[in-house]
Amino acid sequence: MLSSSCLSLLELSSTDMLDFPPTPRTVPRVMTASGIFSDKDRDSEVSSSKCRGRKIIVANFLPLHSKKDPDSGKWNFSFDEDSLLLQLKDGFSPDVDVIYVGSLKVDVDIREQDEVSQKLLEEFNCAPTFIPTYLQKQFYHGFCKQHLWPLFHYMMPISPYHGSRFDRHLWQAYLSANKRFADKVMEVINLEEDYVWIHDYHLMVLPTFLRKRYSRIKLGFFLHSLFPSSEIYRTLPVRDEILRALLNADLIGFHTFDYARHFLSCCSRLLGLEYESKRGYLTLEYFGRTIYIKILPVGVHMGRLESALNQPHTSIKVKEIKENLKGKKLILGVDDIDIFKGIGLKLLAMEQLLNQHPELRGNIVLVQILNPARSNGNDVQEAKRETYEITKRINKVFGSPGYEPVILIDQPISPHEKIAYYVLAECCIVNALRDGMNLVPYEYIVCRQGTSKMDEVLEVSPDSPRTSTIVVSEFIGCSPSLSGAVRVNPWDFDAVADALYAAVSMPALEKQLRHEKHYRYVSSHDVAYWARSFSQDLERACREHYSKRCWGIGFGLGFRILSLSPSFRKLSIEHIGSAYRSASRRAIFLDYDGTVVSETSLIKSPSPEVISIINNLCMDSKNTVFIVSGRGKDSLGAWFASCKNLGIAAEHGFYLRWKRDSDWEVSPLAENFDWKRIAEPVMKLYTEATDGSYIETKDSALVWHHQDADPYFGSCQAMELLDHLENVLANEPVVVKRGQQIVEVKPQGVTKGLVAERVLSTMINSNKAPDFVLCIGDDRSDEDMFESISSKSYSSSLAGPPKIFACTVGQKPSKAKYYLDDTTDVLTLLQSLATPSTRKLRPSFETRVLFEDDI
C-alpha cells in the first residue's frame, strides 16, 4: 500500500516526545564499516508507480467541510472550495497526485477514526491527523494563538495583563502535535519521489521531525504569516529551536522581502549564518546544505472569482445593494475581528473624513464586513466593543433619517453578497496594523474588472473603462505588490482620512490607470502561478540531494543534516598514521588561529601543550614544519621562540624564515606600499562609522576587523568597504579580500598557497622531496594552500606521487579532502603523530555522526 520510513535512533533522544509513540517503522540497517548508520529506506520500492512525484500538502487543517448526520450517525465530507490548499492544485500538472495531510475541525470518536481515515484517503486523497481535544487546545489555541501569532504580529507579553507569558507546557504540546503530523506524513510518503510542502506557523518544527526520519526528504515550507524583526523574534525563549527546525527544509517561502529579510537577520544574529545571492536566488549555507529562500506573495483563484461574478445570486445581490445605496459612494472594509486589523483606527479616519469634508455627508457610506474571529479572548471582545462604540458615535453625529455613514455587518454573509459589495465599492480600504498577506484587495480588483455577465447587470458597455481605488496599510504583505494603491500608516488616522478623500475624489482616468496596473499583476500572479513557481523552485532546491553524502548530527531539535562531497571525510589517526610512519620525508603546514589555537580563546598565545607538540614534530629530522599565518612576524617569532627547528611564514608569507636562527626573508613581490596612504583613510572612515570595528596595521597589509560590531551592520559595512576599496585601489598592485569578519588589503601574489609552493619547491631542489604532505587550516586563506599542495606543478617532478592530506577545521565545503571538528581534534592528531605510539581521537562531547545515507 503506502510506504514508511526507517526509525531514526534520534527519536530516542526526544524525551519530551516519548508519550506519543511514532507509527511502527522497519529496523535500521546494520552499521557500516565507517561506523555510520545507514537510514536508507527501500520500502518505497513497493509503492505503486502512480505515486511517483506526488505533492504532499501539509497544513494544520484539511481543506474539507465535515458534518455528522445526527440521524444516521454517518460522517459527510466535502471539499472547501475557498481553501487556498485546494486552489493551489491548479499550479500542478494534471497528472500529479496531491495528498493532503492535516487535522479536521471536528472531533472524531477514536472508534471511528480508522473508518474516517480510509474514507478520506480513498475519496478525497486526505490523510487526517487526529489530535485529541486537550492537545488541540494547548497546541492551536495555546501555543499558536497565545505565543506565536501575537509575537509574529509584534505584540510582546510585557505584563500579565498584556499578552500571555511563555508556557513551557504549551511548547511541549506544540512539539507533540507537530510530531503527530510527522507520523502521518511518513505513513503516506514515497520517500524517493514525493515532495512535501508544509504550510504556516502551526508546523514550524515539522521539518526537523521529517528530516530525522529521512535525510534526503524533499521538503518545502511556506510561512503565510509575517515574520517579525529580529529584535522581536529574539524575545521568544525557543527562538533557536524554531530557526534550526525551519533550516531543515530545502526551500523556505515568504510573502515579501521584508519578511524574508527579518528571517535572514535572525539567522545571522542568532546562528551566525550569512546569506548570499546565487543567480538571483537568496540562499543560506547550513552545514553543507544550501537552503533556498523564496519570495512570492500568494494570489487569488481567478476562475473561482469570475465564476462567482456570473452567478444569478450575485446579480440579485448587486441590484439589491445598488438600489439601497441610491447613488452614494461606497467605501468597503472586510476584516476579521482582532486587535491587529485596525478597524477602530479605520473608523476614526472615517469620522475625521466626515468632519473635514461636510459635502460628503449623506453621499458616502462605509460598509465594514466583520468576519468571524479566529480565536477567543479579551482582546477580541475589546476590539468588537471599540468598533461598535465608534460606529454608534459616527452614526449619531453624522447620520440622518434613512442615512447611516457606517454600516456594520457582523454576521456570516454569503460569498455572493461579499462579491456584490466588491463590485459596487468605489474604494476598498485595508487598514491592518500588521497582517501577513491579506487577499481582500486582490479580490476587490478582480471583482471590479467584472465579466460580460456583470456588465449586463450593471448596464455598462463591455468596452467601458474599469476603475478601482485602494487604500492599503504599508504594514501588510500585499502592500508591496500594489504599487498603484494609496499606502498609509494606519496609526495616523488623519493621513488615512486624507487618503480616503483622495481615493473617492480621484479623477476617473487616474482610477482607470491604477486599476489596469493592479489587474495586470493580480491576473498574472494568481494562486496557480504561486504554487507552480514554488513547486519548481522546490524541485531545483532538491537537485543536489544525491550528489553529496549526508549525516544526521545533534539531538532533539538541535538535529541537522551535514551534507558534504562524497570525497570529503573525517581525517582519522589510523588513516594518516600509517602513511606518516612509512614516509621518509615530510612537509607539514599549519595555520595558527582557528587551527592550533581556538578562535574563541581570549588568550591568543600558544599554550604549553601546543609548544610541546610543535617541538616534538620539529625534533624529527624527517619533518619540515611550518606555521603559516596572517599574524605579524614579531608576535609569532616571540611565541615560538623555543621551537628551534620551526619554520614560520608570517603575514600570509610576506615574511618567511626556515628556522629560529634564520633571517627573515621578505617577499620580492611587494616593494611599493604607497597604496596604504589610499586605503587607510577609507578604513578609518568605516571604523568611525562602525562601533566595535578596528584596523590592524601590518607591515604588508591593512586589516579591518568587525567581529565586535553588530553582526548585521558589520557585515553590511564590510561589503560596502570591500566595494569602496576595490574602486579606489583598482590601479594598485594589491588585492582586497573579505575573510572571516575581516576585510584585508595586501600585495598581489602574497598568499599562503605561494608559501606552500615555495617550501615544497625548495625541498625538491635540495633533493629532499617529501613523500608525505600535511596541511591543516580553517579559513578562506588556507584554501590557497589546499589547492597548492594538490597541484601537479611539484608532484610531477617526484619519482612517485606524495601522500597528500589537506584538512580543514570544521565541517564545511572546502577544497580539502579531509576535515577535523575543532582545534582539540587537531592537537590530538598532531600529538599522535609526534609520539611513537598512535592514540585514539578524544571523543567529542556530543555524538556527532549518527547515520549516513549511501550514495
Buried (B, 14 or more C-beta within 10 A) or exposed (E): EBBBBBBBBBBEBBEBBEEBEBBEBEEBBEEEEEEBBBBBBEBBEEBEEEBBBBBBBBBBBBBBBBEBEEEEEEBEBEBBEEBBBBBBBBBBEEEBBBBBBBBBEEEBEEEBEEEBBEBBBEEBBBBBBBBBEEBBEBBBBBBBBBBBBBBBBBBBBEEEEEBBEBBEEBBBBBBBBBBBBBBBBBBBBBBBBBBBBBBBBBBBBBBBBBBBBBBBBBBBBBBBBBBBBBEBBBEBEBBBBBBBBBBBBBBBBBBBEBBBBBBBBBBBBBBEBEBEEEEEBBBBBBBBBBBBBBBBBBBBBBEBBBEBBBBEBBBBBBEEBBEEBEEBBBBBBBBBBBBBBBBBBBBBBBBBBBEEBEEBBBEBBBBBBBBEBEBEBEBBEEBBEBBEEBBEBBBEEBBEEEBBBBBBBBEEBEBBBBBBBBBBBBBBBBBBBBBBBBBBBBBBBBBBBBBEBBBEBBEEEEEEEBBBBBBBBEBBBBBBBBEBBBBBBBEEBEBBBBBBBBBBEBEEEEBBBBBBBBBEBBBEBBBBBBBBBBBEBBBEBBEEBEEBBBBBBBBBBBBBBBBBEEEBBBBBBEEBBEBBEEBEBBBBBBBBBBBBBBBEEEEEEBEEEBBBBBBBBBEBEEBBBBBBBBBBBEBBBEBBEEBEBBBBBBBBBBBBBBEBEEEEBBBEBBEEBEBBEBBBEBBEEBBEEBEBBBBBEBBBBBBBBBEEBBBBBBBBBBEBBBEBBEEBBEEBBBBBBBBEBBBBBBBEBBBBBBBBBBBBBEBBEEEEBBBBBBBBBBBEBBBBBBBBBBEEEBBEEEEEEBBBBBBBBBBBBBBBBBBBBBBBBBBBBBBBBBEEEBEEBEEEEEEBBBBBBEE
